[in-house]
Amino acid sequence: MKKRILAMLLCLALLPLSGCAAMLERGHASSTTHVDYAVEEDESILRAETYQGLVNSMLYFVNGRRAAGTIRLYNYAGDVEADLSAARQAVLQDPIGAFAVRSLSYESTRILTYYEVELAVSYSRSAREMEAIPEVTGLAGVRQELSRLVTEQEGSAIFLASYFSGDRELLEELLNLACMSAPELFHHHDINVKTISFYPETGARRIVEVKLGWPEGAAAVAREEQEYAQQLESAAAALLEANPPAGESYTVEELAAIVRGSSAGPDYHGTPLALNVLSGEPAADFGLLMAMEYLCQQCGIEADPVNGSTGLWLIVDTPEGYRHLLPDSMYALEEGAIPFRLYTDEELLELGHQWDAELYPPCVEAGAEALMDEGVGAGAI
């Protein structure tokens, strides 16, 4: 029996620190061994014999939002004081520790055959706040959470991101794209204050906190955007009714023609608002793209804004695959616009445009997408 327990301890001690979360959620029975630590008389006293067990014991108390706890170190072969200091730092670099712990102190005492460590923990976040943190995975999960922040018109978002090591610059770019993906939320297109914090600063598993600053107040912004969204929906519905599709559903080219016909033409100083574009005002490129994106959304066509080296454009879904749509494809023909055209990645690169291909779907000819999986995206900056 003893050999079997020792073998189990040796195998599980190799588990990474991040794998402790599920383990710590289990129920605890007194004096039954749990990986590399065990509960003694009650859940306020843990027993450990290794450094990893010491770290996991500290995490147990922090994840349980306990203000105090006792760890008894039996048969401990390491330098207790040095390991306590290192374990404290490890816990403070854990996402929950970095996010929620204000202070973590300890005192150790030698008692016959073991060391007794008394922990004292204070928190900067409430238990409710900590329990409400959702967990997302990878770049897709982060983008989904930022999209939720924008579409639900929240002032802030906090989430735990696993398998994501992006920096503030990438987070800000993703947030901007999320804002551009909601043409009806025009205030979100020009947010003056964006605060992005990571807990800890680096790593592939961190808590991310995003705050949006609204000079007018969040309630006023939400109310004005709601009114604008209703007006935009009515204007788009009227135009679509007046310009039915040739087939069963609209094509991207047909929707671009509606934008062409609605706008009073391109103007560098023109309106950036989709509603004004569809109401006949001269339009800046940004306004044309927001109007086009909104019409695509209303007609069930996927349209993603692209922030490239030469400005903003759209990637739209077509029967032939994803394609790039530049704003000049929506210029009125009498203003000297080029004929309507969509571009593949290769064609757009030849024109000198560049973009971060990892953030967008590939725009390739039929049958070429499988080849893209073997190399780096064509438009990578």
C-alpha positions as CSV (number, residue, x, y, z in Angstrom):
1,M,0.0,0.0,0.0
2,K,2.8,2.4,1.0
3,K,4.6,1.8,-2.3
4,R,1.4,2.4,-4.3
5,I,0.9,5.8,-2.5
6,L,4.5,6.8,-3.1
7,A,4.2,5.9,-6.8
8,M,1.1,8.0,-7.1
9,L,2.7,11.0,-5.4
10,L,5.8,10.8,-7.6
11,C,3.7,10.8,-10.8
12,L,1.3,13.6,-9.7
13,A,4.1,15.8,-8.4
14,L,5.1,16.2,-12.1
15,L,1.8,18.0,-12.9
16,P,2.2,21.7,-13.8
17,L,1.0,24.3,-11.4
18,S,-1.9,25.4,-13.7
19,G,-3.3,21.9,-13.4
20,C,-4.1,22.4,-9.7
21,A,-7.4,24.2,-10.2
22,A,-9.6,21.1,-10.9
23,M,-7.8,19.2,-8.1
24,L,-8.5,21.9,-5.6
25,E,-12.2,21.8,-6.4
26,R,-12.6,18.3,-5.0
27,G,-14.1,17.5,-1.7
28,H,-11.7,16.7,1.1
29,A,-11.6,13.8,3.6
30,S,-9.5,14.1,6.7
31,S,-5.9,12.6,6.4
32,T,-6.5,11.2,2.9
33,T,-3.6,12.1,0.6
34,H,-4.4,14.6,-2.2
35,V,-1.7,14.7,-4.8
36,D,1.1,16.4,-2.9
37,Y,-0.7,17.8,0.1
38,A,-3.5,16.5,2.4
39,V,-6.1,17.9,4.8
40,E,-5.4,17.3,8.5
41,E,-8.0,17.8,11.3
42,D,-10.0,20.3,9.2
43,E,-9.8,22.3,6.0
44,S,-7.8,25.1,7.8
45,I,-4.8,22.7,8.2
46,L,-3.0,21.1,5.3
47,R,-0.1,18.7,5.3
48,A,2.6,18.8,2.6
49,E,6.0,17.1,2.0
50,T,7.3,18.8,-1.2
51,Y,7.8,22.2,-2.5
52,Q,5.0,21.7,-5.1
53,G,2.8,20.6,-2.2
54,L,3.7,23.8,-0.4
55,V,2.7,25.9,-3.4
56,N,-0.5,24.0,-3.9
57,S,-1.4,24.3,-0.3
58,M,-1.0,28.1,-0.5
59,L,-3.1,28.1,-3.6
60,Y,-5.8,26.0,-1.9
61,F,-6.3,28.8,0.7
62,V,-6.2,31.6,-1.9
63,N,-8.6,29.9,-4.3
64,G,-10.9,29.3,-1.3
65,R,-10.6,33.0,-0.4
66,R,-9.5,32.1,3.1
67,A,-7.9,34.8,5.3
68,A,-5.8,32.3,7.2
69,G,-4.5,28.8,7.1
70,T,-2.0,26.3,8.5
71,I,0.4,24.2,6.5
72,R,2.4,21.4,8.2
73,L,5.6,20.3,6.4
74,Y,6.5,16.7,7.2
75,N,9.7,15.0,6.0
76,Y,10.6,18.2,4.2
77,A,14.1,17.9,2.6
78,G,14.3,21.5,1.2
79,D,15.3,24.8,2.7
80,V,12.0,25.8,4.4
81,E,12.6,29.5,4.6
82,A,13.9,29.8,1.0
83,D,11.1,27.6,-0.3
84,L,8.4,29.6,1.6
85,S,9.6,32.8,0.0
86,A,9.7,31.2,-3.5
87,A,6.2,29.6,-3.0
88,R,4.8,33.0,-2.0
89,Q,6.1,34.6,-5.2
90,A,4.7,31.7,-7.2
91,V,1.3,32.2,-5.7
92,L,1.4,35.9,-6.3
93,Q,2.2,35.2,-10.0
94,D,-0.7,32.8,-10.3
95,P,-3.6,34.6,-12.0
96,I,-5.9,34.6,-9.0
97,G,-3.1,35.5,-6.7
98,A,-1.9,38.4,-8.9
99,F,-5.5,39.6,-9.4
100,A,-7.0,39.3,-5.9
101,V,-4.3,39.1,-3.2
102,R,-3.4,42.3,-1.5
103,S,-0.9,40.7,0.9
104,L,0.3,37.2,1.7
105,S,2.5,36.7,4.8
106,Y,3.7,33.6,6.7
107,E,5.4,32.5,9.9
108,S,7.1,29.1,10.3
109,T,7.8,27.2,13.5
110,R,9.7,24.0,14.0
111,I,7.6,21.5,16.1
112,L,9.4,18.2,16.8
113,T,9.0,16.3,13.5
114,Y,7.5,18.9,11.3
115,Y,7.4,22.7,10.4
116,E,4.2,24.5,11.0
117,V,3.5,27.5,8.7
118,E,0.8,30.0,9.6
119,L,-0.5,32.0,6.6
120,A,-2.3,35.4,6.6
121,V,-4.0,36.6,3.4
122,S,-5.8,39.8,2.6
123,Y,-7.6,40.4,-0.6
124,S,-8.2,43.4,-2.9
125,R,-11.2,41.8,-4.6
126,S,-14.5,40.5,-3.2
127,A,-15.4,36.8,-3.2
128,R,-18.3,37.6,-5.6
129,E,-16.0,39.4,-8.0
130,M,-13.6,36.5,-8.0
131,E,-16.3,33.8,-8.5
132,A,-17.8,35.7,-11.5
133,I,-14.7,35.6,-13.6
134,P,-15.3,33.5,-16.8
135,E,-12.5,31.4,-18.4
136,V,-11.8,31.6,-22.1
137,T,-9.3,29.7,-24.3
138,G,-7.0,31.1,-26.9
139,L,-7.3,34.0,-29.3
140,A,-10.8,33.0,-30.3
141,G,-12.0,33.0,-26.7
142,V,-10.5,36.4,-26.0
143,R,-12.1,37.9,-29.2
144,Q,-15.5,36.4,-28.1
145,E,-15.2,38.0,-24.7
146,L,-14.3,41.4,-26.2
147,S,-17.2,41.1,-28.6
148,R,-19.5,40.5,-25.7
149,L,-18.1,43.5,-23.9
150,V,-19.0,45.7,-26.9
151,T,-22.3,44.3,-28.0
152,E,-23.7,44.2,-24.4
153,Q,-22.4,47.8,-24.0
154,E,-20.6,47.1,-20.8
155,G,-18.1,49.5,-19.3
156,S,-15.6,46.8,-18.3
157,A,-14.8,43.1,-18.6
158,I,-12.7,40.7,-16.6
159,F,-11.9,37.2,-17.8
160,L,-9.3,34.4,-17.3
161,A,-7.5,33.7,-20.6
162,S,-5.7,30.4,-21.1
163,Y,-3.3,29.7,-23.9
164,F,-3.1,33.4,-24.7
165,S,0.2,35.4,-24.4
166,G,-0.8,38.5,-26.3
167,D,0.4,41.9,-25.1
168,R,-1.5,45.2,-24.6
169,E,-1.0,46.3,-28.2
170,L,-2.7,43.1,-29.5
171,L,-5.5,43.4,-26.9
172,E,-6.2,47.0,-28.0
173,E,-6.2,45.9,-31.7
174,L,-8.7,43.2,-30.9
175,L,-10.8,45.6,-28.9
176,N,-10.8,48.1,-31.8
177,L,-11.9,45.3,-34.2
178,A,-14.7,44.3,-31.9
179,C,-15.9,47.9,-31.8
180,M,-15.7,48.2,-35.7
181,S,-17.8,45.0,-35.9
182,A,-20.8,46.8,-34.4
183,P,-21.6,49.6,-36.9
184,E,-24.7,50.6,-34.9
185,L,-22.6,51.4,-31.8
186,F,-21.0,54.5,-33.2
187,H,-19.7,55.8,-29.8
188,H,-17.6,52.6,-29.6
189,H,-15.7,53.6,-32.8
190,D,-13.8,56.3,-31.0
191,I,-13.3,55.4,-27.4
192,N,-11.0,57.9,-25.7
193,V,-10.0,55.9,-22.7
194,K,-9.1,52.2,-22.8
195,T,-7.4,50.6,-19.8
196,I,-6.0,47.1,-20.2
197,S,-4.5,45.2,-17.3
198,F,-3.0,41.7,-17.1
199,Y,-2.6,39.6,-13.9
200,P,0.2,38.5,-14.0
201,E,1.8,40.7,-16.7
202,T,3.2,37.8,-18.7
203,G,2.4,34.2,-19.3
204,A,0.0,32.0,-21.2
205,R,-2.7,32.0,-18.5
206,R,-3.7,35.4,-17.1
207,I,-6.6,37.4,-15.9
208,V,-7.4,40.2,-18.3
209,E,-9.2,43.4,-17.2
210,V,-10.5,45.8,-19.8
211,K,-12.1,49.1,-18.9
212,L,-13.8,51.6,-21.3
213,G,-14.0,55.2,-20.4
214,W,-17.0,57.2,-21.3
215,P,-16.8,61.0,-20.8
216,E,-20.6,61.3,-20.9
217,G,-21.2,58.3,-18.7
218,A,-22.1,54.8,-19.7
219,A,-25.9,55.3,-19.3
220,A,-26.0,58.3,-21.7
221,V,-23.9,56.4,-24.3
222,A,-26.1,53.4,-24.2
223,R,-29.2,55.4,-24.5
224,E,-27.9,57.4,-27.5
225,E,-26.6,54.3,-29.2
226,Q,-29.9,52.5,-28.8
227,E,-31.8,55.4,-30.5
228,Y,-29.2,55.5,-33.3
229,A,-29.4,51.7,-33.8
230,Q,-33.2,51.9,-34.2
231,Q,-32.9,54.6,-36.8
232,L,-30.2,52.7,-38.7
233,E,-32.3,49.6,-38.7
234,S,-35.2,51.5,-40.2
235,A,-33.1,53.2,-42.8
236,A,-31.5,49.9,-43.9
237,A,-34.8,48.1,-44.0
238,A,-36.3,50.8,-46.3
239,L,-33.4,50.6,-48.7
240,L,-33.4,46.8,-48.8
241,E,-37.1,46.8,-49.5
242,A,-36.7,49.4,-52.3
243,N,-33.8,47.4,-53.8
244,P,-34.7,43.7,-53.8
245,P,-32.1,41.1,-54.8
246,A,-32.0,39.6,-58.2
247,G,-31.9,36.1,-56.8
248,E,-33.1,34.5,-53.5
249,S,-30.6,36.5,-51.4
250,Y,-28.4,39.5,-51.8
251,T,-24.8,39.4,-53.1
252,V,-22.0,41.5,-51.8
253,E,-22.0,43.4,-55.1
254,E,-25.7,44.2,-54.8
255,L,-25.3,45.6,-51.3
256,A,-22.3,47.7,-52.4
257,A,-24.5,49.1,-55.1
258,I,-27.1,50.1,-52.5
259,V,-24.4,51.9,-50.6
260,R,-23.1,53.6,-53.8
261,G,-26.6,54.8,-54.6
262,S,-27.4,56.0,-51.1
263,S,-24.3,58.1,-50.5
264,A,-23.8,61.5,-51.9
265,G,-20.3,60.3,-52.9
266,P,-16.9,60.0,-51.3
267,D,-15.6,62.9,-49.2
268,Y,-12.4,62.8,-47.1
269,H,-14.2,65.1,-44.6
270,G,-17.6,63.3,-45.0
271,T,-19.6,61.5,-42.4
272,P,-18.2,58.4,-40.6
273,L,-21.7,57.3,-39.6
274,A,-23.5,54.4,-41.4
275,L,-26.9,56.0,-40.8
276,N,-25.8,59.3,-42.5
277,V,-24.3,57.4,-45.4
278,L,-27.5,55.5,-46.0
279,S,-29.4,58.8,-45.7
280,G,-27.6,60.5,-48.6
281,E,-24.7,62.4,-47.0
282,P,-21.2,62.6,-48.5
283,A,-19.2,59.9,-46.8
284,A,-15.7,59.2,-45.6
285,D,-14.3,55.8,-46.3
286,F,-15.0,54.8,-42.7
287,G,-18.6,55.7,-43.1
288,L,-18.9,53.7,-46.3
289,L,-17.4,50.6,-44.7
290,M,-19.7,50.9,-41.6
291,A,-22.7,51.2,-43.9
292,M,-21.6,48.2,-46.0
293,E,-20.8,46.1,-43.0
294,Y,-24.2,46.8,-41.4
295,L,-26.1,45.9,-44.6
296,C,-24.1,42.6,-44.8
297,Q,-25.0,41.8,-41.2
298,Q,-28.7,42.5,-41.9
299,C,-28.6,40.1,-44.8
300,G,-26.7,37.3,-43.1
301,I,-23.4,37.9,-44.9
302,E,-20.3,37.7,-42.7
303,A,-18.2,40.9,-42.9
304,D,-15.1,41.5,-40.8
305,P,-13.3,44.9,-40.5
306,V,-9.6,44.7,-41.3
307,N,-7.1,47.3,-39.9
308,G,-4.3,47.1,-42.4
309,S,-1.2,49.0,-43.2
310,T,-3.1,51.3,-45.6
311,G,-6.2,51.8,-43.6
312,L,-9.5,50.0,-43.0
313,W,-11.3,47.7,-45.3
314,L,-13.6,44.6,-45.1
315,I,-13.3,40.9,-45.6
316,V,-16.6,39.5,-46.8
317,D,-17.9,36.0,-47.3
318,T,-18.9,35.1,-50.8
319,P,-19.9,31.9,-52.6
320,E,-16.3,31.7,-53.9
321,G,-14.8,32.1,-50.3
322,Y,-13.7,35.1,-48.3
323,R,-12.6,38.2,-50.2
324,H,-11.2,41.6,-49.5
325,L,-13.5,44.6,-50.1
326,L,-11.8,48.0,-50.4
327,P,-13.8,51.2,-49.7
328,D,-13.3,52.5,-53.3
329,S,-15.6,49.7,-54.5
330,M,-18.4,51.7,-52.9
331,Y,-17.6,55.0,-54.6
332,A,-20.2,56.3,-56.9
333,L,-19.2,55.5,-60.5
334,E,-19.6,59.0,-61.7
335,E,-16.9,60.1,-59.1
336,G,-14.3,58.1,-61.1
337,A,-14.5,54.9,-59.0
338,I,-13.0,51.7,-60.3
339,P,-15.5,49.0,-61.2
340,F,-16.7,46.9,-58.3
341,R,-14.1,44.3,-57.4
342,L,-13.2,41.8,-54.6
343,Y,-9.6,40.6,-54.0
344,T,-7.8,37.5,-52.8
345,D,-4.9,37.8,-50.4
346,E,-2.4,37.5,-53.2
347,E,-4.1,40.1,-55.3
348,L,-4.2,42.6,-52.4
349,L,-0.6,42.0,-51.5
350,E,0.4,42.9,-55.1
351,L,-1.3,46.3,-54.6
352,G,0.9,46.9,-51.5
353,H,-1.6,46.2,-48.7
354,Q,-0.5,44.4,-45.6
355,W,-2.4,43.0,-42.6
356,D,-2.0,40.6,-39.7
357,A,-3.2,37.5,-41.3
358,E,-3.5,35.6,-38.1
359,L,-6.5,37.7,-37.1
360,Y,-8.6,37.2,-40.2
361,P,-9.9,34.3,-42.4
362,P,-7.7,33.6,-45.5
363,C,-8.9,35.0,-48.8
364,V,-7.7,32.4,-51.3
365,E,-8.8,30.7,-54.5
366,A,-10.9,27.5,-54.2
367,G,-8.6,24.6,-53.3
368,A,-5.8,26.8,-52.1
369,E,-6.9,27.0,-48.5
370,A,-5.4,23.6,-47.7
371,L,-2.0,24.9,-48.8
372,M,-2.3,27.9,-46.5
373,D,-2.4,25.5,-43.5
374,E,1.2,24.4,-44.3
375,G,2.7,27.9,-44.1
376,V,2.3,31.4,-42.7
377,G,-0.7,33.5,-43.7
378,A,-0.1,35.6,-46.9
379,G,-0.8,39.0,-45.4
380,A,1.2,38.8,-42.2
381,I,2.8,42.1,-41.3
